[in-house]
Amino acid sequence: MRTACTAATMLTMLFISASCEPNTTEKQLKDFLATYVRKMGPLSTKTNLVYWDASTTGKKEDYEKLSQLQLEISQIHSNPQDYALLKGIKQSGTVKDVRLARQLDKLYYAYMPNQIGPELLKEIVDLDTKITEKYNTFRSDIDGKKVTMSDIYMIMTTEKDLQKRESAWRASKQVGNAIVGDLLQLVKLRNKAAQRSGFENYHTMKIVTGEQDVKELDRIFDELDELTGGPFARLKEELDQILAKGYGIDVEELLPWHYHDPFFQRTPLVYELDLDVYYKDQDVNELAERYYAGVGLPVNDILARSDLYDREGKNPHAFSEDVDRHGDVRILCNLQNTERWMETILHELGHAVYSKYHDPKEPWLLREPAHSFTTEAVAMFFGRLSRNSAWMQEMLGLSDQERAEVEKVSSKYLQFQQVLFARWAMVMYNFEKQLYADPEQDLNNLWWELVEKYQMVKRPPGPVDAGWASKLHFTVAPCYYHNYMLGELFASQLHYHIVREVLKLESDKDVSYAGEEKVGEYLQAKVFGPGALYHWNEMIEQATGEPLTPKYFVEQFVK
């Protein structure tokens, strides 16, 4: 790798000395891109495969390999001569070709945050990998017995014994206390790196290099806070009454472990009907495969490469991975036949089909989503179906009577889930923003102040600990969570457009998309195929007729 980097540096120096005429500049960029992809393509594939191995086995040697490969990638992006070239070409404004200009943007923002020096770079990568390994291989303990996150989810969903619920909730937070020291050190190192690159802190840098604007994100979240505050309070008041009655306690006694999810980011299935009843005798894997085939997006090849069930040492959560940008797409899950995991596999396969159906004729650098939140939107668009009564009847073979029973509660579940998620995303966005602004402050109390404000959940009695750090995203996807909320907005915008412009329907009543190949055709042509050819808002406008807007999310869910 040292030889390759040296060659690239020599090539860069030749470029810098050349003319800056438009045609010459574009030729320089083409040559640079060709050299870059020859190096990065195979290295990226190798890194992704090692990450897959580490996630599925938990072996220490795989994490060590991963750390080394991630460092090699970061070292390529830290080359100061290459960055000077890219910056000069970008500032010249002479690249007119659309594909070249987008590739230039991608590389410019990849190199920018890595101009920090080799020692700091290695320190960050090594500590990041150490935390990821500890997180993925950690197993919580309840009364001396090791448990998985799937075990904890099951207890929090079904257990009536309040002491067992509390034990499971506290067990879900144990990994946070185990990693928080290293995590805070990593936050400080990330801030140090961001400041060397000219940013106030790492949070700001991540948003800017993600082609977003801090002030615009603040505006969106403030608007959502105002719009969802009242509806959320009403929905939660009703939920609290149901929960308290079920546990035989007063509403004022409700605490975090009463809400069925460690972070209260999913709606408890308590409204007259538990949707898990309809999934317990089904195979959620088979249902997902059959559904995607019906909308013209077959996923059998993806599932054949995937790792779908829980075991010791394996990453306890779920993700999708595009290994090589040439068709090797796979997902990791820990499936159970529940509504939660039905939603999860639909969600992860949404990511996967986005990657699978990029136009292979586009350049390697553009064979990725327009933005991380646009692939989240597609995943959410499909994931929402697990609580859709029309979809459940079509896929599960429900009778009309069963469909009617589901319909009584499914719309409420879906509405509450979306409003609840908006409130939860506000916690994550505001906490992480303040975490990077001042990592020395009392973060444990800050966390509960935000939870009480946005989610209206009481903090547990006694001193609060660092259970917040058990949230996966602080470690593996820092300063990312706002993209989930933007994804929800775009998912609703896609839904509105597909119902009215693709399927030519007057409303979304009874819409499940099952068997509608037009949906897959539209998504392939307008969203998946172009990949990152266009800036994310330009892609959204071309696909739906208008830029990203929250109005369809509000219209769909905020009532």
N, C-alpha and C positions, 0 to 999 in steps of 0.2 A: 504493500500500500504506500510505503514511503516513496518508491520509485514512481508510482502513478501520480502522486501529489507533486513531486518534483517536475515531472513532465508537464503537468497542468500549469504549474507556475511559470515555466519557461514559455509555454504557449501564451499565457496571459501577458507576459512582458512584451511579446511580439505584437499582440493585439493593441496594447496601450500605445505603442509607438506608431501605429498605423493611422491612416487618415480617418476623419470622422464624417466623411460624406455619407448620406443615407444608405446607398447601395452597399458601400464598403462596410458600414456599421452592421447592417443586417447580415452580411456574409460572415463578419467576425462573430456575431452572435450565433449563427448557425453552426459554425465550426466549434465554438465553445460548447454549445448544447450537445453536439455529437460526441465530443470528448467526455462530457459530464455523464451522459446516459450510458456510455460504454462502461464507465466505472460504477455508476450508482445503481444501474439496473440489477446486475448480478449481486452486488453487495446488499441491496435492499431485500431482494428475494431470500438471500441467505439469512439475513437478520430476522426476517419475518418467520422463517421456518424454525429458527432457534427459539424465538419467542413462543411459537406454538408448542415446541417440545417442552420448554420450561413451564408453560401454563398447564400442559396436560400431564406432566410427570412430577413437577415440583423438585426435580433433581438440581442439586447445588451446582454441579458442573455445567448444566445448561444455562443457569443464570450467570455464571462466570463468563461463558462464551458470549452471552447476550451483552454483557457489559462491555466487552472488548469490541464487539461489532458496532455497538451504538457509539462508542468512542471514535471508531474509525469514520463513521458517517459524520459525526460532529466535527472531526478534524478536517474533513474535506470542506465542510461549510465554514470553517474558521479561517480559511486561506485569505490573508488580507489583500494579496494581489488580485485574486479572482473577484473579491468583493469590490475592489476599486474599479475593476473593469465593468462589472455589472452596474454599479452605481453611476459610472460615467455614461454608459450607454443609455441608462434610464433617464438621466438628467438631460441628455442631448435631445430627447424627444424625436429622434430620427427613425425609430422603428415603427413602420406603418402597417406591416403585415399583422393581422389579428392574432394568428397562432403564435408568431414569434413574440409579440408584445405580451401575451398572456403567460408564455413560458418565462419570459424575462421577469414579470411580476412574481411568479412562483419562486424563482431562484433568488431574486433580490430579498424577499422576505424570509427565505430559508437561511441565507447567509448573514443577514443583518444581526440577529440575536446571538450569533456565534463568534462575534469579533471581541473575544474576551480573554484571550491568552490560553495556552495549552494546559497550564497547571490548574487553573480554575475550572476549565472545561472537564478535565479528567476527574476532578474532585466531585463535580456535580453528577456526572454520569455514574461514577462508582457508588455514590451515596443513594442516588435514585434507584439503581439496580438492587442495592442492599435492602432498601425499604420495600420494594416490590416483591422481592423473594420472601421476606419475612411476612408480608401481608398475605400473599397467595398461599403460603404453606401453613399459616397460623390456624390452629383449631381451638375454638373456645371450649371452656370447661364449665359444666353444670354439675355441682355436687361430686366432683372427682371424675366425671365421665366426659370424654371428648365428644363434641358435637359439631356438625357441619352447619353452614348457614341454612341449608334446606331443612335441617332438623329444627332450627330456631324459627324459621318461617312457619313451619307446621304447628309448633307449639303456640306461637303468637296468633295464629289464625283460628285454632280449634280449642285450645285449653281453657277450661273454666276456672281452674284453681288459680287464685290470684297470686299466691306465693310462687307457683311454677312459672307464671307469666312474668313476674318481676325477675326471677332468676334467668329466664331466657333473654329478656331485654338487656339485663346487665351483662350477660354473656356475650351478646352481640357487640358490645362496646369494648370488650377486653383487648381486642387487637389495636384499638386507638390508643389506649394507655401504653401498650407495648411498643408502639412506633413513634409516639409523639415527640420524643426528644430528637430523634433523627430527622423527623419531618420538619420541625422548627429550624433545625440547622440547615436543611435543604432550602427552606423558604428564604433564609438569610443569604445563602449562596446564590440563589436565583435572583434575588434583589441586587446583589453585588454585580452579577453579570449584566442585568438590565441597565444598571447605572453606568457601567462601562460602555454600553451601547447607546447612551444618551437619553435613557428613559428614567422617569421618576421612580418606578418600581416594576417588578416583573408582571404584575397584573395589567398595568397600562401597556407594557410592551406586547404581551400576548394578544391583546385586543387590536392594537395597531397593526401588528404583523399578520393578524388574521383578517385584514382588510375591513375592519369595523371601527366604530367611533365611540369613545367612552361616553361622551355627552348624549349621543343618540340612544345608547343602551340605558343610561340613567333615565332619560325621558320615557322610554318604553316601559321600564319597570315602575316608574312613578305613576304612569297612566294606568297600568294594570292593577297597581295597588288600589288606586281610587275606584276603579270599575269593579273589582272583585271583592273588596272589603265587606260590603253589605251582604251580597249573596253568600259569601263564605260564612259569615257569622250566623246567618239564618240556617244554612245547611248543617253547620257544626252544632248548633244548639239542638236541632232535631236528633242528630247522631248521638250527642252526649246523653240525651234522655234515653235513647234505645240502649246504649252501652251500659249506662248506670243501672237501668232496670234489669238487664241481663245478668249483671254481676251482683245484684242485690245491694248496691251502695248508692249514696247520694251523688248527684252530678258534681258537687264540689270536691268529691274524693277522687275523681278521675285523674290518673297520672300517665306518664308516657307509655307504660307497658300495657295499658288498656286499649291501645289503638291499632292492634293487629299488624303493625309494621314498625321496625325499629326506629324509623325516622318519620313516621306518619306521612309518607309520601304516596300511599295508596289508600283508597277508600275501603274500610272494613266491609265485608260482605254480610251485612246484618239486616237489610231491609226486607223483612218478610220471607225472603227467598235467598238461599245460599247458592250462588252460581256454580260453586265447585261440585254440587250434586250432579250437574249435567256433564261434567268432564271426567268424573272419577272412574267410569267404566270405558272411557275412550282412550285412544292413543293420540296424544297431541301432536306427535311427530307425523303420523300418517295423515291427520287432518290438515296440517300445514302443507304437506307435500301435495295433497289432492287439491287444496284451495288454490295454491299458486299455479298449478298446472291449468286450472280452470280459467284463470285470468290471462293466460298466454305467457306466463313467466315460469316455466318449469324449473324446479330446484332439485330434482333427483340427484344430479351430479354434485351439487353443493353438499347435500346431506350425506352422500357417500363418502365425502372427504372429511366430514365433521366429527366432533367428539361431543356426545349428547347427554351422557349420564354421569352421575356423581361417583367419585372414588377418592381414596386417600391421596393427598398431595396435589390434587388437581385444583386449579383456580375455581373458587366456589361460586363465581358469578356467571356472566354470559357476555360474549362479544362476537363480532364478525370480523374476519380478516381477509383482505385481498392480498394474497401472498406475492404475486408477481406481475400484476396488471396485464396478464396474458390469459386469464381465465381460471386460475387456481384460486377459487374463493371458497371459504369454509366458515362454519360457525362453531362456537363452543357454548354448550349449555349444561345444565344439571337437571334434566327434565323430571317432572312428576306430572301426573294427570290431574292438574288443577287449573283453575282459570288464570292464576298468576303465570304459570309456565306456558299456557296457551298464548297469552299475550306476549310473553317473552320470545317464544320461537317465531311467532308472526313478526315481531319487531326485528329480531336479528336477521331473519330472512329478507326483510325489507332492505336492510343495509346491504345484504349479500347480492340481491338482484340488481341494486343500483350499481354495484361494482361489476357484476357479471356482464351487464349489458352496455357498458361503455363501448363506443364505436372503436373497434380495433384499428381503424385507419387513422385515428387521431394520434398525435405524438405521445410518447410514453409519459411525459410530464403532465399531460392534460387528461390522461386516463385515470382520473379521480373525480370525486364529486365537486360541484361548483364551490361548495363550502361544506364544512363539517355539519352545519345545522341543516343543510338541504338533504343530506342523507339521513339525519335524525328525523326530518319531516316525513320522509317516505316510510321509515321504520314505524313512526307513530301513526301514520295514515293506515297502515295495515294492522298494527298492534291494537288499535281501538276496536277492532272487529270482535274481539273475544267477549265483549259485553253487548254486542249488537244482536237484538232478538231475531231480526230477519236472517242474519248470518248464522246464528245458532240453530235456527230451524232448518235452514238449507244444509248445513254441514253435519249437524247432529241428528237429523231426522226427527225433530220434535213434532208432536201432534199440534194441531191448531190450539187446543186447550193449553198445552205446555207452553207454546209460543206466547199465548195471551198472558199466562202467569209470569213468564220472563219479562214480557214487555212492560208490565206494571212497575217493575223495579229497574230494568236495564237502563232506561233513559236517565233515571235519577243517579244510578251508579256512574254512568258515563259523564253526566254533567258535573257531579260532585268531584269525580276524579280529575277532571280538567281544571276546575276552579281550585281544588286542593293543590294540584301540582303547581299552578301559578304561584300560590302562596309559599309553597316549599322552595320553588326556584328563587323567590325573593330572599329567603333565608340564605341560601347558598351564595347567590350573587353578592349580597351585601356583606356577608361574613368574609368571603374570600377577598373582596375589595379591601376590607379593613384589616384582614390578616396581613396582607402584603404592604399595606400602608404603615403598619406598626406591629411587627411580630412580637414585641416585648410587652404588649398590653395584656390585661387579664382576659385571655381568649376564652377560657371556660365559662366565665360569667357573660361575656359578650355573646357567646353562642346562645345561651338561654334567654338573654334579653331579646334576641331576634326571633327565636322560636316562640316566645310568649307574644311578641308583637304581631308576627305574621301568621302563625299557625294556632295561636291561642291555646297552647298546651303548657300546663304548669311544669316547672322544673321539679325534679325529684327532691325529697327532703334531704337535708344534710349538705355537706360540701360537694360541689360539682367537680367532676373529673374531666379528662380529655376524651371522653367517649365520642365527641364530634369527629376526631381524627380517624375513627373507624369507617368513615365514608370514603369509599374507594377513590373517588375522583380527586380528592386532595393530593393523593399520591400519584396516580397514573394518568390523570387528565386534568392538570391544574388550570384554573382560570378558564374553564370550559363550560361550566354548567349553564350559563346564560344561553348557550346554543340550543339546549333542550327546549327552552321556552320559545325561542325564535322558531325552532322546529315545529312546535305546536301551532304557532301562528300560520306557518306555511302549510302545514298539514290540513288545516281548516280551509285555507285558500285553495289548495289542490282539490279538496273534497267538493267545494262549491263549484269550481270550474268543471270538474269531471261530470258531476250530476247534471249540470245545465248545458254545457257546451259539447261534451263528448257523448253522454248517454241521452241528451235532449229531453230530460225530465223536468217537470215544473217544481218538484220538491224532492227531498231526500227520504221521504217516507218509504219504508220497506226496502231501502237500498242496502244490499249486502255486497254488491259487486261480484258475487259468486257466478262463475260461468261467463262473465263479461270480458271476452278477449279484447274488446276495444280499449279497456283500461290498460292492459299491458302494452298494446300498440302505442297508445298515447304516451305513456310514461317512457317507453323506449325511445320514441322519436323526440320528445320535447324536454325530458329531464335526464334520463340515463345516458343516452347516446352522446350528447355534446360534452359530457364530463365537465371539465373545468375550462372549456373553450371560452366561456363568457364570464365576466364578473357575476357574482351570485345574484345581484339584483336585476341585472340585464337578463339573465337566464329566466328568473321568475317572471319578469315582464313579458318575455317572449312566450313562456309556457302558459301564462294565465291571463295575459292582457293588461296587467298592472303590476307595479312594484309591490314588494312585501308590505302588507297592511294588517293591523290587528282586527279590522272590522269583522272579518268572517269568523274568527275565533269568538269574539264577543257575541256576535249574532247567534252562533251555534250553542254556546255554553253559558254565557253570563245573563241570567234571567232573574 
